Amino acid sequence: MNICFSCFRLQEKPLCPENLESLKDLNNDSESGMYLLKNVKVMVRLLPIWTMLLMFAVIFQQPATFFTKQGMTMKRNIGADFKIPPATLQSSITLSIILLMPLYDKIFIPITQVITRQDKGISVLQRMGIGMVLSIIAMVIAALVETRRLEIGRQMRNAGLHSETVPLSIFWLLPQYILLGISDIFTVVGMQEFFYGEVPRTMRTMGIALYTSVFGVGSFVSALLITLVEVYTSSKGIPSWFSDDMVEARLDSYYWLLAWLSAASLLLYALLCKYYLKKSDSDSEY
């Protein structure tokens, strides 16, 4: 009897783990399916807001490209010998962020807390929207400055002067740089908080990826938009908006185009925010 009982135990041992492993596999599969479904739901909920932020990222490509190209044709002298490198004006974006960020926390937030009677003053979505508005204003100012630069350049050419440099100070570009720095305080910081806070704890990395991908995809959208404008303007038999001859170029028209596209994006963003379902409202299991 002891031998038979031992044999029964030996036969029983291999069977039990197999059953347990099968049950564990089924549980793991179901949990993986639920986890994947939850991730898809999060992505679908955040994707419309993410898409509307792409035009903001397109605008942020301009300081390193066309703003600098504008500055190269403007008066850059300080004193008799020194000329300001046009690219150095990009530092004004960083300086405006450093100098104005304390004002945001010490002045702007307390004022909005009194007005809205909310602990944070304004919501994260409102914060990003304000930055988008400021970026549009920056593009309008950039278009107006460029229009003035073109007028002076054409007047010089009509007078028989063919200098590439127009007698317009490069410091006229500072307002658009500073406004983009202020918009950075609102939208970029707001994007970090929004995408990090609106995903489950297990998807924090995905939240950071969504934030950084806005600027990555935005650079591709900017390149695509430039290509389309280049093809369209060149096919009409007129100088391209991005002509190497800065008197013939029409960067002002391109800036107006960006302003209008950003305004349309802002309008859709406002509508999406109105019906946006926050994390706390959409899923209580985060």
C-alpha positions as CSV (number, residue, x, y, z in Angstrom):
1,M,0.0,0.0,0.0
2,N,2.8,2.4,0.8
3,I,4.4,1.7,-2.5
4,C,1.2,2.3,-4.4
5,F,0.5,5.5,-2.4
6,S,4.0,6.8,-3.2
7,C,3.5,6.1,-6.9
8,F,0.2,8.0,-6.8
9,R,2.0,11.0,-5.3
10,L,4.7,10.8,-7.9
11,Q,2.1,10.7,-10.7
12,E,0.2,13.5,-9.1
13,K,3.0,16.0,-8.8
14,P,3.6,16.7,-12.5
15,L,-0.1,17.1,-13.2
16,C,-0.8,19.9,-10.6
17,P,1.9,22.4,-11.8
18,E,0.7,22.0,-15.4
19,N,-2.9,23.0,-14.3
20,L,-1.6,25.9,-12.3
21,E,0.5,27.2,-15.1
22,S,-2.4,26.9,-17.5
23,L,-4.5,29.0,-15.1
24,K,-1.7,31.5,-14.7
25,D,-1.3,31.8,-18.4
26,L,-5.0,32.4,-18.8
27,N,-5.0,35.1,-16.1
28,N,-1.9,36.7,-17.6
29,D,-3.5,36.8,-21.1
30,S,-6.7,38.4,-19.7
31,E,-4.7,40.9,-17.7
32,S,-2.5,41.7,-20.7
33,G,-5.6,42.2,-22.9
34,M,-7.2,44.5,-20.3
35,Y,-4.0,46.5,-20.0
36,L,-3.6,46.8,-23.7
37,L,-7.3,47.9,-24.0
38,K,-6.8,50.5,-21.3
39,N,-3.7,51.9,-23.0
40,V,-5.5,52.2,-26.3
41,K,-8.4,54.0,-24.5
42,V,-5.8,56.5,-23.1
43,M,-4.2,57.1,-26.4
44,V,-7.5,57.6,-28.2
45,R,-8.5,60.1,-25.5
46,L,-5.3,62.1,-25.7
47,L,-4.7,62.0,-29.4
48,P,-7.0,64.8,-30.5
49,I,-5.4,67.3,-28.0
50,W,-1.9,66.0,-29.1
51,T,-2.8,66.7,-32.7
52,M,-4.0,70.3,-32.1
53,L,-0.6,71.1,-30.4
54,L,1.3,70.3,-33.6
55,M,0.9,73.8,-35.1
56,F,2.4,75.2,-31.9
57,A,5.4,73.0,-32.5
58,V,5.6,74.2,-36.1
59,I,5.7,77.8,-35.0
60,F,8.6,76.9,-32.6
61,Q,10.6,75.8,-35.6
62,Q,10.8,79.4,-36.9
63,P,13.4,81.0,-34.6
64,A,16.1,78.6,-35.7
65,T,15.2,78.9,-39.4
66,F,13.4,81.9,-40.9
67,F,13.7,84.3,-38.0
68,T,17.5,83.9,-38.3
69,K,17.3,84.3,-42.1
70,Q,15.4,87.6,-41.5
71,G,18.0,88.8,-39.1
72,M,20.8,88.2,-41.6
73,T,19.4,90.9,-43.8
74,M,18.8,93.5,-41.1
75,K,21.1,96.1,-39.5
76,R,23.1,94.2,-36.8
77,N,25.8,96.8,-35.9
78,I,26.6,97.7,-32.4
79,G,29.2,100.4,-32.6
80,A,31.5,100.6,-35.5
81,D,32.9,97.1,-35.8
82,F,30.8,94.6,-33.9
83,K,27.9,92.8,-35.6
84,I,25.3,90.7,-33.7
85,P,25.1,87.1,-35.0
86,P,21.4,86.6,-35.9
87,A,21.2,83.2,-34.2
88,T,22.1,84.8,-30.8
89,L,18.6,86.3,-30.6
90,Q,17.4,82.8,-29.9
91,S,18.8,83.2,-26.4
92,S,16.2,85.8,-25.7
93,I,13.6,83.0,-25.6
94,T,15.6,81.3,-22.8
95,L,16.2,84.6,-21.0
96,S,12.5,85.5,-21.1
97,I,11.6,82.1,-19.7
98,I,14.1,82.5,-16.8
99,L,13.1,86.0,-16.0
100,L,9.3,85.7,-16.4
101,M,8.7,82.3,-14.9
102,P,8.9,83.7,-11.3
103,L,6.3,86.3,-12.3
104,Y,4.0,83.5,-13.5
105,D,4.1,81.9,-10.0
106,K,4.1,85.1,-7.9
107,I,1.8,87.4,-9.8
108,F,-0.2,85.6,-12.6
109,I,-1.4,82.6,-10.6
110,P,-2.5,84.6,-7.5
111,I,-4.5,87.0,-9.7
112,T,-6.2,84.1,-11.6
113,Q,-6.9,82.4,-8.3
114,V,-8.9,85.5,-7.2
115,I,-10.7,85.6,-10.5
116,T,-11.5,81.9,-11.0
117,R,-11.6,80.9,-7.3
118,Q,-9.6,77.7,-8.2
119,D,-6.6,76.5,-6.3
120,K,-4.4,76.4,-9.5
121,G,-5.9,79.6,-10.9
122,I,-6.3,78.1,-14.3
123,S,-6.5,74.5,-15.6
124,V,-3.7,72.9,-17.5
125,L,-5.8,73.0,-20.7
126,Q,-6.4,76.7,-20.3
127,R,-2.7,77.2,-19.6
128,M,-1.8,75.5,-22.9
129,G,-4.5,77.5,-24.7
130,I,-3.0,80.8,-23.5
131,G,0.4,79.8,-24.8
132,M,-1.1,79.0,-28.2
133,V,-2.7,82.4,-28.4
134,L,0.6,84.1,-27.6
135,S,2.3,82.1,-30.3
136,I,-0.2,83.3,-32.8
137,I,0.3,86.9,-31.7
138,A,4.1,86.3,-32.2
139,M,3.5,85.2,-35.8
140,V,1.3,88.2,-36.5
141,I,4.1,90.5,-35.2
142,A,6.7,88.5,-37.2
143,A,4.6,89.0,-40.4
144,L,4.2,92.8,-39.8
145,V,8.0,93.2,-39.2
146,E,8.7,91.2,-42.3
147,T,6.3,93.3,-44.3
148,R,8.1,96.4,-43.2
149,R,11.5,94.9,-44.0
150,L,10.3,94.0,-47.5
151,E,9.0,97.5,-48.1
152,I,12.3,99.0,-47.2
153,G,14.2,96.5,-49.3
154,R,12.0,97.2,-52.4
155,Q,12.4,100.9,-51.9
156,M,16.2,100.5,-51.9
157,R,16.1,98.3,-55.0
158,N,13.9,100.8,-56.8
159,A,16.4,103.5,-55.9
160,G,19.2,101.5,-57.5
161,L,20.6,100.1,-54.3
162,H,21.2,96.3,-54.3
163,S,22.5,95.8,-50.8
164,E,21.2,92.7,-49.0
165,T,21.1,94.6,-45.7
166,V,18.2,96.9,-45.0
167,P,18.5,99.8,-42.6
168,L,16.1,98.2,-40.1
169,S,17.5,97.2,-36.7
170,I,17.5,93.5,-35.9
171,F,16.1,94.3,-32.5
172,W,12.7,94.7,-34.2
173,L,12.7,90.9,-34.1
174,L,12.9,90.8,-30.3
175,P,9.2,91.0,-29.6
176,Q,8.4,87.8,-31.5
177,Y,11.2,86.0,-29.8
178,I,10.1,87.2,-26.3
179,L,6.5,86.3,-27.0
180,L,7.5,82.8,-28.0
181,G,9.4,82.5,-24.7
182,I,6.3,83.6,-22.8
183,S,4.2,81.1,-24.7
184,D,6.7,78.4,-23.8
185,I,6.0,79.1,-20.1
186,F,2.4,78.4,-20.7
187,T,2.2,75.7,-23.3
188,V,5.4,73.7,-23.0
189,V,5.2,73.5,-19.2
190,G,1.5,72.8,-19.5
191,M,2.1,70.0,-22.0
192,Q,4.5,68.3,-19.6
193,E,2.0,68.5,-16.8
194,F,-0.9,67.4,-19.0
195,F,0.5,64.4,-20.7
196,Y,2.3,63.2,-17.5
197,G,-0.8,63.6,-15.4
198,E,-3.4,62.3,-17.7
199,V,-1.9,58.8,-18.1
200,P,-2.0,55.9,-15.6
201,R,0.9,55.5,-13.3
202,T,2.0,52.5,-15.3
203,M,2.2,54.7,-18.4
204,R,4.3,57.6,-17.2
205,T,6.9,56.9,-19.9
206,M,4.2,57.0,-22.5
207,G,3.1,60.4,-21.2
208,I,6.6,61.8,-21.6
209,A,6.9,60.3,-25.0
210,L,3.6,62.0,-26.1
211,Y,5.0,65.4,-24.9
212,T,8.3,65.0,-26.7
213,S,6.8,63.6,-29.8
214,V,4.7,66.8,-30.3
215,F,7.9,68.6,-31.3
216,G,9.4,65.7,-33.2
217,V,6.3,65.3,-35.4
218,G,5.9,69.1,-35.5
219,S,9.3,69.4,-37.2
220,F,8.2,66.9,-39.9
221,V,4.9,68.8,-40.3
222,S,6.9,72.0,-40.7
223,A,9.1,70.5,-43.4
224,L,6.0,69.1,-45.2
225,L,4.3,72.5,-45.1
226,I,7.4,74.3,-46.5
227,T,7.6,71.7,-49.3
228,L,3.9,72.1,-50.2
229,V,4.2,75.9,-50.2
230,E,7.4,75.8,-52.2
231,V,5.8,73.5,-54.9
232,Y,2.6,75.6,-55.0
233,T,4.3,79.1,-55.3
234,S,6.9,77.9,-57.8
235,S,4.3,76.3,-60.0
236,K,2.5,79.7,-60.4
237,G,5.5,81.2,-62.2
238,I,6.3,83.7,-59.4
239,P,9.3,83.8,-57.0
240,S,9.0,81.2,-54.3
241,W,8.0,82.4,-50.8
242,F,11.4,81.0,-49.7
243,S,13.5,82.6,-52.4
244,D,17.2,83.1,-51.7
245,D,16.7,86.7,-52.7
246,M,15.2,88.0,-49.5
247,V,13.6,91.0,-51.3
248,E,11.7,88.6,-53.5
249,A,10.9,86.1,-50.8
250,R,7.5,86.3,-49.0
251,L,8.2,85.1,-45.5
252,D,5.4,87.5,-44.4
253,S,2.9,85.5,-46.3
254,Y,4.2,82.3,-44.8
255,Y,3.9,83.8,-41.3
256,W,0.3,84.8,-42.0
257,L,-0.3,81.3,-43.2
258,L,1.1,79.9,-39.9
259,A,-1.0,82.3,-37.9
260,W,-4.2,81.3,-39.7
261,L,-3.5,77.6,-39.4
262,S,-2.7,78.0,-35.7
263,A,-5.9,80.0,-35.2
264,A,-7.9,77.2,-36.8
265,S,-6.0,74.7,-34.6
266,L,-6.7,76.8,-31.5
267,L,-10.5,76.9,-32.3
268,L,-10.6,73.1,-32.7
269,Y,-8.5,72.8,-29.5
270,A,-11.1,75.0,-27.6
271,L,-13.9,72.8,-28.8
272,L,-12.1,69.6,-27.8
273,C,-11.3,71.0,-24.4
274,K,-15.0,71.7,-23.9
275,Y,-15.9,68.0,-24.3
276,Y,-12.6,66.6,-23.0
277,L,-13.1,63.8,-20.4
278,K,-10.4,64.1,-17.7
279,K,-8.6,61.1,-16.3
280,S,-10.5,61.3,-13.0
281,D,-13.8,61.3,-14.9
282,S,-13.0,58.7,-17.5
283,D,-11.5,55.9,-15.4
284,S,-11.5,55.6,-11.6
285,E,-9.0,52.7,-11.7
286,Y,-5.8,54.7,-12.5
